[in-house]
Amino acid sequence: MQRFQIFWHNLQQDLKIFLYFIILFSAFRLAFLGIFHTYLASCPWQDIFLCLWYGFRLSLKTAGMIALIGFAFTTLPQLALMKWPSEPIRKVWGTAAVLVFTIAFFARIPYFEIFNSGFNIMLINGAHDDWGAIVDTAVNEYGLLWRLPLAILTAGVLAWLLFKLLKLKTRPAQIAGRKKLWIAVARVVIVLPIFFVFVRFGGAFDFAHSINWESAERLKSAFLNENILDDGQAFYRVYQIYKEQKKLTNVNISPEEIRKDIAVLGGNPQAATIEEAFKRQVSVPKLAQQPDNVIVILGESYALWPMLPKYQAMGMTDEALRMSNSDNSCQTSLMLAHGSGTMPAVNGFVTGLAEAGLTEETVPESYKTKYGTGIGKIMKDAGYTTVFWYGGMPSWRNIKNYVLAQNFDECYCASDFNYEGGNAWGCSDKTLFSRVYDYIDSHPKQKTFHIILTTSNHPPYTIDVAAEGFDKNKVLQNLPDDISSDSETINELGHIWYADMAMGSFVRQTEKLRPDTLFVVTGDHAERFTFSEDVDDKTYSAIPCIIYGQGVQKNWLPENATGCAMQIAPTLAEIIGKPDMQYSSILPGLFVNDKPVFNHCFYAWDDKIFDLNSKTPDDIKDRADAAKKITAWRVVRSNKIE
C-alpha cells in the first residue's frame, strides 16, 4: 500500500507538470498575439478563438510529452526504488523544460519578424551559414544581449511558479484494505491508457479527428496558423522535414542502373537526361481544334465506388454519372491514384513522376529546376496559361510556392477569396468553383489550363448538406449492406454527394459559358471511406477518370480501360496538343496503354486491382521499381544521367 501511495503522489505531481505546461503554452500563445496584434486587424474574433482552441489541443501533445518524460525518470523508477530522488529530478527536468521553451519563445519573436513564420526548416539551412555573421546580426539587429538575459530571468520566475505548484499538497489514495487497493490499481491501469490516447491525438481518440503540426494550418490567416503551433511542435516540424530530406539524400543509384531502368519502361537508355529518355510526340491530336479552357478537377477523396452499379441508387454521384453517360465523354473502368494522400497526388501532376515515398515539395531540386514531365510544362508547351486552384491555405505543404516554381503561371487558394463557412481545411467547394468560373468569365480570349484541388469532402464534415439539398431518405432507402446507417456515416455520404453536386453545377455553368471546355474529373485518392464489410480492391482503392467535352468520343477508350493517374498528363497532350508537339512522360497515355499500370502499392489490368508485393509477376514489379528509382534520381540528383 505504501508503494501505491508513493506512486499516486508522483502521478499527481506529473499531472501538475502536464497542466502547468498547457497553461504556459497558452500564455505564450496569447502573448504572441499581443506582440503582433497588428496582424489581427482583419481577423474575425472567431478565428482568433479557433487559433487558441486548436493551439490548446496541439499543446496537449507537447505538454504530454514533457510530463511523460518526467514520469519515466521519476515516477517509474520510484516504483522499484523507494528512495529514488523523484522530487529533485522532477524539479530539474521541469526547470530545464521551462528554460528551453521560454528562450524559444523569446527567440521566436525576431524569428517571426525575419521569416514570417515560427521555427521552420530555415533553422537547418541556417546551420550551414556563417555563424559569426549570424551572431553579429543577432547582437546588433535583434537584441540578443538583452533578449537572452530577459528570457533567462523570465524562465527563473516561471520555474519558481512551477515549484510553488509542485509544493501544493497531493491527495492520498483512499485504499483502506487490499480490495480497495486492487480497485485503485485497476482504475489506474484503465484510465491512464485512455488519457494517453486522448493526449496523443490532441484531444481526440483517432487520427481523423486529431490535430498535428501538418494539419494545424486551418485558418485564413497565416499568422494565426503559425501561432497554433507551440515551439515544441514547431521544432518537431523542423525535425520531420529534415528527416525527410535526409532520407532523400541517401538515394544510391548508379547511372548504369538508371539506364537499365529507363529501358525497362521503354525509354531511350542512351539519352543524356531523364526527360529526353522519355520524349514522345503528338502525331495527330484527338481534337481538331484546341478548347480555350482545359480543366482537371482533382476531387478530395473523390473515389470511384459511389459510381459503381451497386451504389448508384443512393444518388451520391449523379453529376459524374451524367458526364460519363454522355456521348461526349470517355472514361476508364478504374484508375489507380498517385498515392494514398492529397500531396502525393499533387506531386504526381506537378512532377509527372511516380510516387516513391519522396516529398517533392520539400526538396531543393523542386525549386531549382522545372520538371519537364509535369503537367504544367506539357500544357504550357501546348499554348496554355496554367493556373492552379486550391480550396485550402497556400502555406499547406508550401503548395503555392511549389506549384509556381513548377510551370504554373498563377495559383489561387482560399486565402485569396472572401467567403463564409468552410471548415478547417479551407473554403467550401462551391466557393472555390465560383471563383474559377469568375476567372474564366473574365478571361474570354485566354487559353487556360486549370487544375482545381477541392477540400470539402474531408473530415471534419461541416457542410450543412441538408440545406444544400442532400436527400438523406433516398440514401437510407437504398443503403447497401456494406455501409452503416449511423448518423456519422450518413453525414459523410452527404459530403460525397455535396462534392459531386458542387462539381457538377460548375461543369454545367461553365459549358454554357464556354461550350468548348474540356473537363477531366478524377480524385486525389480513395481508401478513406469506412465500409462495414470487406470490399474488393476496386471498390476500396480505385478513383474515376472521366474525360468530358465537345468532340470527346466514347470509343477513345475501351469499356475495360484501366489506367493510373500518371497517364492523365500524356493523355491530355494527345487530346489537345499541337501536331508534332513533343512532350516528356514516364508512361504513355491511356490511348496506347498495353501493359498493366501501377502506383505505390497496387497494379491494375483489365478492370482488376492487385497488391504490388512479392507475388507480383516480375515484369510488372520491375516496371514499378524502375519508375520509383527514376523518380528518386530526378528528384534527388538531377535531370542529367551522369
Buried (B, 14 or more C-beta within 10 A) or exposed (E): EEEBBBBBBBBBBBBBBBEBBBBBBBEBBEEBBEEBEEBBEEBEEEBBEBBBEBBBBBBBBBBBBBBBBBBEBBBEBBEEEEEBEBBEBBBBBBBEBBBBBBBBBBBBBBBBEEBEBBBBBBBBEEEEEEEEEEEEBBBEEBBBEEBBEEBEEBBBEBBEBBEEBBEEEBEEBEBEEEEEBEEBBEEBEEEEEEEEEBBBBBBBEEEEEBBBBEBBBBBBBBBBBBBBBBBBBBBBBBEBBBEBBEEBEEBEBEEEEBBBBBBBBEBEBEBEBBBBBBBBEBEEBBBEEBBBBBBBBBBBBBBBBBBBEEBBEBBBBBBBBBBBEBEBBBBBBBBBBBBBBBBBBBBBBBBBBBBBEBBBBBBEBBBEEBBBBBBBBBBBBBEBBBBBBBBBBBBBBBBBBBBBBBBBBBBBBBBBBEBEEBBBBBBBBBBBBBBBBEBBEEBEEEBBBBBBBBBBBBBEBBBEBEEBEBBBEBBEEBBEEBBBEEEEBBBBBBBBBBBBBBBBBBBEBBBEEBEBBBBBBBBBBBBBBEBEEEBEBBBBBBBBBBBBBEBBEBEBBBEEBBBBBBBBBBBBBBBBBEEEBEBBBBBBBBBEBEBBBBBBBBBBBEBBBBEBEEEBEEEBBBBBBBBBBBBBBBBBBBBEBE
